Amino acid sequence: MRLDLHTTIDFYDDLLYAERFFEPHEYDAMFARLASLGMKRVNWIIHTWWGLDQQPIAGHPDLLSFLVETAHSHGLELYACIKPYECGFSVPGRSYFPHTLPQPDGVPFINDLRGLTVLCDPFTAAHPHLRYKRKPGDWTVDREVARIDLIKLGVDPTRVRPEHLSIHVGEENGRLEPFDCRPQFVETIEWRDGFPSGQECRVLSLRGLNIPSRYRYVFVRCSLTGGDPDFGNTPLRLMEIYDSEGGLLPSTPAEERIDPSKVGWPWPENTTAYYGLNPDVQAFFADREKVEAACQDLYVYDRRTAEPFAEGPKYLDERGFAGVACGKNEYLQGPLNLVYPEVQEYWLGVAEASLAAGVDGINIRFAGHSAKAHERDEYGLGEPQVVAGAMMENGRIDRQKAHQINGDAVTQWLARLRTLTWDRRAKMAVHIHSSYMYRDERTWRASHNTPPAPNTEFQWKRWIDEVHVDEVTLKIQNLSRARHDHFVDSVCNAAAAADVKVTYVGGASTAPEANCGQPSMHRRMAYADADPRINAFDFYEVAFYARLLQDGVFEVNPSFVEFLRKYNPRAGQRELEPSAEK
């Protein structure tokens, strides 16, 4: 086969399937098996939100230096894959918890309207003001909520009546209490703006409330949940809150309630993440009754990136609630903005530590799981550098200039990293994501169809022509064939003109036990192999086609081996015995 074969290891997922730590000789077995499949390079994702990588192992000062030596012993290159936007990982009920959980001193976590994000990069937790910031404005609520409007899409009558409704409030996400009041109930037909156009709506208004500002969470619960629901609206428009003068207050809608019985601190987070290693946290999660009591009213906020019109309606008289957090989050949940010099220095330090461990190259992947928000496009506009350079006389931020300021910072940082890799005689690769040019065309995947950070110009042509990266990696997210080809041609032609290598990423599967020989993988491999501008194929990721068994055997899915043998008959035949424990 013409293409070099690479593969990526996101070790979090490998631990998730193995349900235990690897022994030194088992890392050796893994690399031996990958070499037998014909892999040339392993991209090892660096996670800064756990301490596993810093722990000494088998006579080495840290895991990465051990991995480099082990990979090299099997003829494999090892690149450190660094994700500068992966600063906090949040799965509701698993690594995103209510404020009612322990908040021990000295343990990194992010605390905002959402709750506690505990799978968190320590630098980000210590410097939360360096994250992507919301555009200038007053996004806090420091006055009473006097009125709640429940908005039904359209004017048709509703079966929901005042006796079905009750108001609940809370100072923390995780704990609500009934609010004792006798509100005035008013039902009207009013115009409400929307996309693509506004319309008249039926509005149920609860007035004369005087809810104190200390209550950051305001809910209306509906006892009528049987039968055919009729009071629905898109998630962002179901409920509004107003002050005593009739001013609309900023708010963040509650998306869903998490079942308290599903909340836990499971493997591998409970023994790898900084939060899970804390004795108070471990004792808390050992008491299921205490956990469920603390999570009775755990709701999810700012988890999705979907536009209001991208989803169907949510029904008050089906799910039983409408609720908001008063105000809006000042920052995106995780990603740090490279416009700040301190952030550039931090990520250069991560790269320098990887180079000191002996990696063959640095692979930069601008991706992450913590840049989600309902109004995501309003972030990256409030940083002092952006405000100074993009504020217009009318008080509005020039978004094109903001994109450029943030994007220039990314390119500047990559240029500094390029100098560092040259000094260390190491290679440098960078992912170019299709979302830089086109959005993922699946509206139902609206939480994944956006670039890795908002209001940022990812200047990939400059990365090729001016930064002089050695390699670009094409990561393509579900496009039509025409747009897929346009993206590939645009990047490959620019790379060829600059003598830059190109790697094409293809997903291996969705789980180790699944059929890894799907037609889609064959199509992707054949597509890449037929294009002489593409030099390598990266199987993303190892956990999707192989796993460590309990007896220490590193097993590869037979269908994946069969797939590789269509291109290389010897794939998987060089069975290497694991070396003795180092």
C-alpha positions as CSV (number, residue, x, y, z in Angstrom):
1,M,0.0,0.0,0.0
2,R,1.2,3.5,-0.8
3,L,-0.1,5.3,2.3
4,D,1.7,5.4,5.6
5,L,-0.5,4.2,8.4
6,H,-0.9,6.2,11.6
7,T,-3.2,5.7,14.6
8,T,-4.3,7.9,17.5
9,I,-4.6,6.8,21.1
10,D,-6.9,8.7,23.4
11,F,-5.8,6.8,26.5
12,Y,-8.9,7.8,28.5
13,D,-11.0,5.6,26.2
14,D,-8.6,2.7,26.5
15,L,-8.8,2.8,30.3
16,L,-12.6,3.1,30.0
17,Y,-12.8,-0.2,28.2
18,A,-10.0,-2.0,30.1
19,E,-11.5,-0.9,33.5
20,R,-8.1,-0.9,35.0
21,F,-4.6,0.6,34.7
22,F,-2.1,-0.9,32.3
23,E,1.0,-2.6,33.5
24,P,4.3,-1.6,31.9
25,H,4.5,-4.8,29.8
26,E,1.0,-4.2,28.6
27,Y,1.9,-0.9,27.0
28,D,4.7,-2.9,25.3
29,A,2.1,-5.4,24.1
30,M,-0.1,-2.7,22.7
31,F,2.7,-1.1,20.7
32,A,4.0,-4.5,19.5
33,R,0.5,-5.3,18.2
34,L,0.1,-1.9,16.5
35,A,3.5,-2.4,14.8
36,S,2.4,-5.8,13.6
37,L,-0.6,-4.2,11.9
38,G,1.7,-2.0,9.9
39,M,1.3,1.2,11.8
40,K,4.2,3.7,11.4
41,R,3.1,6.4,13.9
42,V,1.1,6.7,17.1
43,N,-0.4,10.0,18.0
44,W,-0.8,10.0,21.8
45,I,-3.3,12.6,23.1
46,I,-2.0,14.6,26.0
47,H,-4.6,15.2,28.7
48,T,-3.8,18.0,31.1
49,W,-6.9,17.4,33.2
50,W,-5.5,14.3,34.9
51,G,-2.3,13.5,36.7
52,L,-1.7,10.1,35.1
53,D,0.9,11.4,32.6
54,Q,3.1,12.9,35.3
55,Q,3.4,9.7,37.4
56,P,6.7,7.8,37.2
57,I,6.7,4.3,35.6
58,A,9.2,1.6,35.1
59,G,12.2,3.7,36.0
60,H,11.1,6.7,33.9
61,P,10.2,10.0,35.4
62,D,6.8,10.1,33.6
63,L,4.5,8.1,31.4
64,L,5.3,9.9,28.1
65,S,9.1,9.3,28.3
66,F,8.4,5.6,28.9
67,L,5.9,5.5,26.0
68,V,8.5,7.0,23.6
69,E,11.1,4.4,24.5
70,T,8.6,1.6,24.2
71,A,7.2,2.8,20.9
72,H,10.7,3.2,19.4
73,S,11.6,-0.3,20.5
74,H,9.0,-1.5,18.0
75,G,9.9,0.8,15.2
76,L,7.0,3.2,15.8
77,E,7.2,7.0,15.8
78,L,5.3,8.7,18.7
79,Y,3.9,12.2,18.4
80,A,2.3,14.1,21.3
81,C,-1.2,15.2,20.2
82,I,-1.9,18.5,22.1
83,K,-5.4,19.9,22.2
84,P,-5.2,23.6,23.3
85,Y,-9.0,23.9,23.6
86,E,-9.5,20.7,25.7
87,C,-9.5,22.4,29.1
88,G,-12.5,20.9,30.7
89,F,-14.6,17.9,29.9
90,S,-18.2,17.8,31.0
91,V,-20.6,14.9,31.0
92,P,-23.7,15.7,33.1
93,G,-23.8,13.4,36.2
94,R,-20.3,12.1,35.5
95,S,-17.9,15.0,35.4
96,Y,-20.4,17.9,35.5
97,F,-22.0,18.1,38.9
98,P,-24.3,20.5,41.0
99,H,-23.0,23.0,43.4
100,T,-24.2,20.8,46.2
101,L,-21.2,18.5,45.9
102,P,-17.9,18.9,47.8
103,Q,-15.7,21.8,46.7
104,P,-12.4,21.0,48.4
105,D,-9.6,23.5,48.6
106,G,-6.7,23.0,46.3
107,V,-8.6,20.8,43.8
108,P,-9.1,22.2,40.3
109,F,-12.7,22.6,39.1
110,I,-14.7,25.3,37.3
111,N,-17.6,26.9,39.1
112,D,-20.2,28.8,37.1
113,L,-24.0,28.9,36.4
114,R,-23.8,25.4,35.0
115,G,-22.5,23.9,38.3
116,L,-19.1,22.3,38.9
117,T,-16.9,21.0,36.0
118,V,-14.5,18.8,37.8
119,L,-12.7,17.1,34.9
120,C,-10.7,20.2,34.5
121,D,-7.2,21.5,33.5
122,P,-5.6,22.9,36.6
123,F,-4.2,26.0,34.8
124,T,-7.7,26.8,33.5
125,A,-9.2,26.4,37.0
126,A,-6.6,28.7,38.4
127,H,-7.0,31.3,35.6
128,P,-10.7,31.2,34.6
129,H,-10.5,34.8,33.3
130,L,-8.3,33.6,30.4
131,R,-11.1,31.6,28.8
132,Y,-13.2,32.7,25.9
133,K,-15.2,35.7,27.2
134,R,-18.7,36.8,26.4
135,K,-19.2,40.1,24.6
136,P,-19.3,43.3,26.7
137,G,-22.5,43.8,28.6
138,D,-24.3,43.1,31.9
139,W,-25.0,39.4,32.0
140,T,-25.8,39.2,35.7
141,V,-29.1,39.5,37.5
142,D,-29.0,41.6,40.6
143,R,-32.6,42.5,41.0
144,E,-35.9,40.7,41.8
145,V,-37.7,38.5,39.3
146,A,-41.2,40.0,39.2
147,R,-42.8,38.1,36.3
148,I,-42.4,34.8,34.5
149,D,-43.8,34.3,31.0
150,L,-44.4,30.8,29.6
151,I,-44.5,31.0,25.9
152,K,-46.4,28.5,23.8
153,L,-45.5,28.3,20.1
154,G,-48.6,29.4,18.2
155,V,-52.0,30.6,19.5
156,D,-53.9,27.3,19.9
157,P,-55.6,26.9,23.3
158,T,-53.8,24.9,26.0
159,R,-55.1,22.6,28.7
160,V,-52.5,24.0,31.2
161,R,-54.2,26.1,33.9
162,P,-53.0,28.0,36.9
163,E,-53.7,25.2,39.3
164,H,-51.2,23.0,37.5
165,L,-48.3,25.4,38.0
166,S,-46.0,25.9,41.0
167,I,-42.8,28.0,41.3
168,H,-39.6,26.7,42.7
169,V,-36.3,28.5,43.3
170,G,-32.8,27.7,44.3
171,E,-29.5,29.4,45.1
172,E,-27.5,26.5,43.7
173,N,-27.9,24.1,40.9
174,G,-28.8,20.9,42.7
175,R,-31.3,22.2,45.2
176,L,-34.7,23.8,44.7
177,E,-37.4,24.8,47.1
178,P,-41.0,25.9,46.7
179,F,-41.5,29.6,46.5
180,D,-44.5,30.7,48.5
181,C,-46.5,33.3,46.6
182,R,-49.9,34.0,45.1
183,P,-49.1,35.2,41.6
184,Q,-51.5,37.0,39.3
185,F,-52.2,34.7,36.3
186,V,-52.7,36.4,32.9
187,E,-53.2,34.7,29.6
188,T,-52.6,36.7,26.4
189,I,-51.7,36.4,22.8
190,E,-48.5,38.3,22.0
191,W,-45.9,38.6,19.3
192,R,-42.6,36.9,19.9
193,D,-39.5,37.2,17.8
194,G,-38.0,34.0,16.4
195,F,-36.1,32.5,13.6
196,P,-36.6,32.5,10.7
197,S,-39.5,34.7,11.5
198,G,-41.5,35.8,14.5
199,Q,-45.2,34.9,15.2
200,E,-48.0,35.3,17.6
201,C,-47.8,33.0,20.6
202,R,-50.0,32.1,23.6
203,V,-48.4,33.4,26.8
204,L,-49.2,32.4,30.3
205,S,-47.8,35.1,32.6
206,L,-47.2,34.7,36.4
207,R,-46.9,38.2,37.8
208,G,-46.3,40.0,41.2
209,L,-43.7,37.4,42.2
210,N,-40.8,39.5,43.9
211,I,-38.4,36.6,43.8
212,P,-35.2,37.8,45.6
213,S,-32.0,38.1,43.5
214,R,-30.2,35.6,45.7
215,Y,-32.2,32.8,43.9
216,R,-30.2,32.2,40.8
217,Y,-32.5,29.3,39.6
218,V,-36.2,29.9,38.9
219,F,-38.5,27.1,37.8
220,V,-42.1,26.5,37.0
221,R,-43.3,23.0,37.5
222,C,-46.4,21.6,35.9
223,S,-48.4,18.8,37.5
224,L,-50.3,18.1,34.3
225,T,-48.2,15.6,32.4
226,G,-50.6,12.9,31.1
227,G,-52.3,12.8,27.8
228,D,-51.3,14.6,24.6
229,P,-49.0,17.6,25.5
230,D,-49.9,20.9,23.9
231,F,-47.8,23.6,25.6
232,G,-44.5,23.5,23.7
233,N,-41.8,25.7,22.3
234,T,-38.2,25.5,21.2
235,P,-35.9,25.0,24.3
236,L,-34.6,28.6,24.3
237,R,-38.0,30.3,24.1
238,L,-40.2,28.4,26.5
239,M,-39.7,30.7,29.5
240,E,-38.8,34.3,30.1
241,I,-38.2,36.3,33.3
242,Y,-38.8,40.0,33.8
243,D,-38.0,42.6,36.5
244,S,-40.5,44.9,38.2
245,E,-40.2,47.5,35.5
246,G,-41.1,45.0,32.7
247,G,-37.5,44.6,31.6
248,L,-36.5,41.3,30.1
249,L,-33.7,39.7,32.3
250,P,-30.9,37.7,30.8
251,S,-31.3,34.0,31.5
252,T,-30.0,30.5,30.5
253,P,-32.6,27.8,30.0
254,A,-32.5,24.5,31.7
255,E,-32.2,21.8,29.1
256,E,-32.9,18.6,31.1
257,R,-33.0,17.1,34.5
258,I,-30.5,14.4,35.4
259,D,-31.8,11.4,37.2
260,P,-30.1,11.3,40.7
261,S,-29.7,7.5,40.5
262,K,-27.5,8.0,37.4
263,V,-25.1,10.4,39.0
264,G,-21.7,8.9,39.8
265,W,-18.0,9.3,39.8
266,P,-17.0,6.2,37.8
267,W,-13.8,4.7,36.5
268,P,-11.5,6.0,35.2
269,E,-12.2,9.6,36.4
270,N,-12.4,8.5,40.1
271,T,-8.7,7.4,40.1
272,T,-7.1,9.7,37.5
273,A,-8.7,13.1,37.7
274,Y,-7.5,15.5,40.4
275,Y,-11.0,15.9,41.8
276,G,-11.6,12.2,42.1
277,L,-8.3,11.7,44.0
278,N,-9.5,13.9,46.9
279,P,-10.4,11.9,50.0
280,D,-13.4,14.0,50.8
281,V,-14.8,13.5,47.3
282,Q,-14.2,9.7,47.5
283,A,-16.0,9.5,50.8
284,F,-18.9,11.5,49.5
285,F,-19.4,9.3,46.4
286,A,-19.1,6.2,48.6
287,D,-22.4,7.2,50.2
288,R,-25.1,6.8,47.5
289,E,-27.9,8.2,49.7
290,K,-25.9,11.4,50.2
291,V,-25.1,11.6,46.4
292,E,-28.7,11.3,45.4
293,A,-29.9,13.8,48.0
294,A,-27.4,16.3,46.7
295,C,-28.5,15.8,43.1
296,Q,-32.3,15.8,43.4
297,D,-32.5,19.0,41.3
298,L,-29.5,18.7,39.0
299,Y,-30.4,20.4,35.7
300,V,-28.2,20.9,32.7
301,Y,-27.4,24.4,31.3
302,D,-25.4,25.5,28.3
303,R,-24.6,22.0,27.3
304,R,-25.8,22.2,23.7
305,T,-24.8,24.5,20.9
306,A,-28.0,24.0,18.9
307,E,-29.7,27.1,17.4
308,P,-33.2,27.5,18.8
309,F,-34.8,26.4,15.5
310,A,-32.7,23.3,15.1
311,E,-34.6,21.2,17.6
312,G,-38.3,20.3,18.0
313,P,-40.4,21.8,20.8
314,K,-40.1,20.8,24.4
315,Y,-43.4,20.5,26.2
316,L,-44.1,21.9,29.6
317,D,-46.9,19.5,30.1
318,E,-44.8,16.5,29.1
319,R,-41.4,16.9,30.9
320,G,-43.1,18.8,33.8
321,F,-40.9,21.9,34.0
322,A,-39.6,25.0,32.5
323,G,-36.7,26.7,34.2
324,V,-33.8,29.1,33.8
325,A,-30.6,30.2,35.5
326,C,-30.7,33.9,36.1
327,G,-28.0,35.6,34.0
328,K,-25.6,34.1,31.5
329,N,-22.2,32.6,31.8
330,E,-19.5,35.1,31.4
331,Y,-17.1,32.6,29.9
332,L,-17.3,29.4,27.8
333,Q,-16.9,26.4,30.0
334,G,-13.4,25.3,29.1
335,P,-11.3,26.7,26.2
336,L,-8.6,29.1,27.0
337,N,-8.0,31.9,24.5
338,L,-4.6,32.1,22.9
339,V,-5.0,35.8,22.6
340,Y,-3.6,36.0,26.1
341,P,0.3,35.7,26.5
342,E,-0.1,33.6,29.6
343,V,-2.1,31.0,27.6
344,Q,0.4,30.9,24.9
345,E,3.2,30.3,27.5
346,Y,1.2,27.6,29.2
347,W,0.6,25.5,26.0
348,L,4.2,26.1,24.9
349,G,5.2,24.6,28.3
350,V,3.0,21.5,27.6
351,A,4.7,21.1,24.2
352,E,8.2,21.6,25.7
353,A,7.6,18.9,28.3
354,S,6.5,16.5,25.6
355,L,9.6,17.3,23.5
356,A,11.8,16.8,26.6
357,A,10.2,13.3,26.9
358,G,11.7,12.6,23.4
359,V,8.6,12.6,21.2
360,D,9.3,12.6,17.4
361,G,6.8,15.4,16.8
362,I,4.0,17.6,18.1
363,N,0.5,17.2,16.5
364,I,-1.8,20.1,17.3
365,R,-5.5,19.4,17.2
366,F,-7.9,22.3,17.8
367,A,-10.8,20.4,19.3
368,G,-12.5,20.0,22.6
369,H,-15.7,19.1,24.5
370,S,-16.2,22.3,26.5
371,A,-16.9,25.1,24.0
372,K,-20.6,24.6,24.1
373,A,-23.2,27.2,24.9
374,H,-26.6,28.2,23.7
375,E,-25.2,31.5,22.5
376,R,-21.8,30.3,21.6
377,D,-21.3,32.9,19.0
378,E,-21.3,35.7,21.6
379,Y,-18.0,34.5,23.1
380,G,-14.5,35.5,22.1
381,L,-15.7,39.1,21.9
382,G,-15.0,40.3,25.5
383,E,-11.3,39.8,25.8
384,P,-9.4,43.2,26.4
385,Q,-7.4,42.7,23.3
386,V,-10.5,42.1,21.2
387,V,-12.4,45.0,22.7
388,A,-9.5,47.4,22.1
389,G,-9.0,46.3,18.5
390,A,-12.6,45.7,17.4
391,M,-14.9,48.1,19.3
392,M,-16.7,50.5,17.0
393,E,-17.9,54.0,17.8
394,N,-21.5,52.8,18.0
395,G,-20.5,50.5,20.9
396,R,-20.7,47.3,18.9
397,I,-17.9,44.8,18.4
398,D,-16.8,44.4,14.8
399,R,-17.0,40.6,14.5
400,Q,-14.8,40.3,11.4
401,K,-12.0,42.1,13.3
402,A,-12.6,40.0,16.4
403,H,-12.3,36.8,14.3
404,Q,-9.0,38.1,12.9
405,I,-7.6,39.2,16.3
406,N,-8.3,35.8,17.8
407,G,-7.1,34.0,14.7
408,D,-3.9,36.0,14.5
409,A,-3.1,34.9,18.1
410,V,-3.6,31.2,17.1
411,T,-1.2,31.6,14.2
412,Q,1.3,33.5,16.3
413,W,1.3,30.7,18.9
414,L,1.8,28.1,16.2
415,A,4.8,30.1,14.8
416,R,6.3,30.1,18.3
417,L,5.7,26.4,18.5
418,R,7.3,25.8,15.1
419,T,10.5,27.5,16.4
420,L,10.5,25.3,19.4
421,T,10.1,22.1,17.4
422,W,12.9,23.2,15.0
423,D,15.2,23.8,18.0
424,R,14.5,20.3,19.2
425,R,14.7,18.8,15.7
426,A,11.2,17.5,16.0
427,K,8.4,17.5,13.4
428,M,5.2,19.5,13.7
429,A,1.7,18.6,12.4
430,V,-1.6,20.5,12.7
431,H,-5.1,19.3,12.2
432,I,-7.2,21.3,9.7
433,H,-10.9,20.6,10.4
434,S,-13.5,20.8,7.7
435,S,-15.6,23.1,10.0
436,Y,-13.1,25.9,9.1
437,M,-14.7,25.9,5.7
438,Y,-18.1,24.2,6.1
439,R,-20.3,23.2,9.0
440,D,-21.2,19.6,9.6
441,E,-24.4,19.2,7.6
442,R,-26.3,17.1,10.1
443,T,-28.6,19.5,12.0
444,W,-29.3,16.8,14.6
445,R,-25.6,16.9,15.5
446,A,-25.8,20.6,16.2
447,S,-23.6,20.3,19.3
448,H,-20.7,19.1,17.2
449,N,-21.1,21.0,13.9
450,T,-19.2,24.2,14.7
451,P,-15.5,25.2,14.7
452,P,-13.6,24.4,17.9
453,A,-13.8,28.0,19.2
454,P,-16.2,30.8,18.3
455,N,-15.2,34.1,16.6
456,T,-11.8,32.8,15.7
457,E,-10.4,32.8,12.2
458,F,-8.5,29.5,11.8
459,Q,-5.9,30.7,9.3
460,W,-4.9,27.3,7.9
461,K,-3.4,28.7,4.7
462,R,-1.0,30.8,6.8
463,W,-0.1,27.7,8.9
464,I,1.1,26.1,5.7
465,D,2.7,29.1,4.0
466,E,4.1,31.1,6.9
467,V,4.4,28.8,9.9
468,H,5.8,26.1,7.6
469,V,4.3,23.1,9.4
470,D,5.7,19.7,8.3
471,E,2.3,18.1,7.9
472,V,-1.4,18.8,8.0
473,T,-4.1,16.3,9.1
474,L,-7.5,16.5,7.4
475,K,-10.3,15.9,9.9
476,I,-13.6,15.9,8.0
477,Q,-17.0,16.0,9.8
478,N,-19.9,14.6,7.7
479,L,-20.1,16.7,4.6
480,S,-21.8,16.1,1.2
481,R,-19.4,14.6,-1.3
482,A,-19.1,17.9,-3.2
483,R,-18.2,19.9,-0.1
484,H,-15.9,17.1,1.1
485,D,-14.0,17.2,-2.2
486,H,-13.8,21.0,-2.2
487,F,-12.3,20.9,1.3
488,V,-9.8,18.2,0.4
489,D,-8.7,19.9,-2.8
490,S,-8.3,23.3,-1.1
491,V,-6.0,21.9,1.6
492,C,-4.1,19.4,-0.5
493,N,-3.3,21.9,-3.3
494,A,-2.0,24.4,-0.7
495,A,0.0,21.7,1.0
496,A,1.5,20.4,-2.3
497,A,2.6,23.9,-3.3
498,A,4.5,24.2,0.0
499,D,5.8,20.6,0.1
500,V,3.8,19.8,3.2
501,K,2.6,16.3,3.8
502,V,-1.1,15.4,4.2
503,T,-2.7,12.8,6.5
504,Y,-6.3,11.9,6.1
505,V,-8.2,10.8,9.3
506,G,-10.7,8.0,9.1
507,G,-12.7,6.6,12.0
508,A,-12.0,2.9,12.7
509,S,-15.4,2.1,14.3
510,T,-17.5,3.0,17.3
511,A,-16.6,0.2,19.7
512,P,-14.0,-2.6,19.8
513,E,-16.6,-5.3,19.4
514,A,-18.3,-3.6,16.3
515,N,-17.7,-4.5,12.7
516,C,-14.6,-2.5,11.8
517,G,-14.8,-3.4,8.1
518,Q,-17.8,-1.1,7.2
519,P,-18.1,0.1,3.7
520,S,-17.5,3.7,4.9
521,M,-14.0,2.8,6.0
522,H,-13.2,1.1,2.8
523,R,-14.4,4.1,0.9
524,R,-12.3,6.5,3.0
525,M,-9.2,4.4,2.7
526,A,-9.7,3.9,-1.1
527,Y,-10.3,7.6,-1.5
528,A,-7.1,8.6,0.3
529,D,-5.0,5.9,-1.4
530,A,-6.2,7.1,-4.8
531,D,-5.1,10.7,-4.2
532,P,-1.4,11.1,-4.7
533,R,-1.5,14.4,-2.7
534,I,-2.4,12.4,0.5
535,N,0.6,10.7,2.2
536,A,-0.9,8.9,5.2
537,F,-4.1,7.6,6.8
538,D,-4.8,8.0,10.5
539,F,-7.1,5.4,12.2
540,Y,-9.0,7.3,14.9
541,E,-8.8,5.7,17.4
542,V,-7.2,2.6,18.9
543,A,-9.9,2.2,21.5
544,F,-12.4,1.8,18.6
545,Y,-10.7,-1.3,17.2
546,A,-8.7,-2.9,20.0
547,R,-8.7,-3.3,23.8
548,L,-6.7,-4.7,26.6
549,L,-8.3,-7.9,28.0
550,Q,-8.2,-8.9,31.7
551,D,-5.6,-11.5,31.0
552,G,-3.2,-8.9,29.6
553,V,-3.7,-9.7,26.0
554,F,-4.1,-6.7,23.7
555,E,-6.8,-7.9,21.3
556,V,-7.5,-6.4,17.9
557,N,-10.9,-6.7,16.4
558,P,-10.6,-9.5,13.7
559,S,-12.7,-7.5,11.2
560,F,-10.1,-4.7,11.5
561,V,-7.3,-7.1,10.8
562,E,-9.2,-8.5,7.8
563,F,-9.8,-5.0,6.6
564,L,-6.1,-4.1,6.7
565,R,-5.1,-7.3,4.9
566,K,-7.0,-6.2,1.9
567,Y,-4.3,-3.6,1.5
568,N,-1.4,-5.4,3.2
569,P,-1.6,-9.2,3.2
570,R,1.0,-9.4,6.0
571,A,-1.0,-7.1,8.4
572,G,-1.2,-8.7,11.8
573,Q,0.9,-11.7,10.9
574,R,4.1,-10.5,12.7
575,E,2.9,-11.7,16.1
576,L,5.3,-10.4,18.7
577,E,5.5,-11.6,22.2
578,P,5.3,-8.9,24.8
579,S,8.7,-8.1,26.3
580,A,9.3,-8.7,30.0
581,E,8.1,-6.0,32.3
582,K,10.5,-3.1,32.0
